[in-house]
Amino acid sequence: MSILTTTFQTHHRSRWNQLKRRFAEWQRRSRSRHELSYLSDATLNDIGVTRCDVHREMNKPFWTA
């Protein structure tokens, strides 16, 4: 195997891993935002989040932090 082939494979493997991490992060954000909507007002108050904050988070696109 040549150095060029190894570099190419390493580069694409790295890009693929970055893409998988990005999708996993998007899924995590989406799931977390969805779970916020099920918390009670008392729980939200305990963590310092208002219902308005929850609605704001729920309306963000999944790719936005």
N, C-alpha and C positions, 0 to 999 in steps of 0.2 A: 504494500500500500504506500502510495507516495505521500509526501508532506502536504501537497495540495489537496488530495482526497481527504486526508485526516482533518485538515483545517476546515474544509467544506462541511464535513459531517459534524464536526464540533460546533461550528457556527449554526448550522440548522438545528442541531439538538438543543443548543442554548436558546435559540429563538422559539422553538417549540415549547420548551420549559417556561419561558417568559409568558407565552400565550396561555398555557395551562394555568399558571399562577394568576394571570389577569382574569380569566374566566372564573376561577375559584373565588377571587376577591369580589367579583360582581355578584356571584351567587350568595356569598356571605352577606354583602350589603343588602341585597334584596330580602333575604331571609330575616335579617335583623330588623329592617324597617317594617316588615310584615308583623313580626312578633311584638313590636312596640304597640301596634294597634290593639292587641289583646290585653295589655296591662291595664290594671284599674287606675283610677285617678289617684288613689292613695299611694299606690306603688310609684306612679310617675312623680308624684310630689316628693316621695322619699329620695328619688334619684335626681330631683331638681329639673324635671322636664314637664312642660305644660302640654295640654292636649293640642294647643296651637302648634307647638314644636313638633309633635307627632305628625300632625297633618302636613306640615312643611316638609318633614322628612319623607313621608309617604308619597309626596308629589314630585320628589326628585327622581330623575332618571337613574337606573341602576349603575350606570357608569360614572356618576357624579359622587364624589366623596362628600 
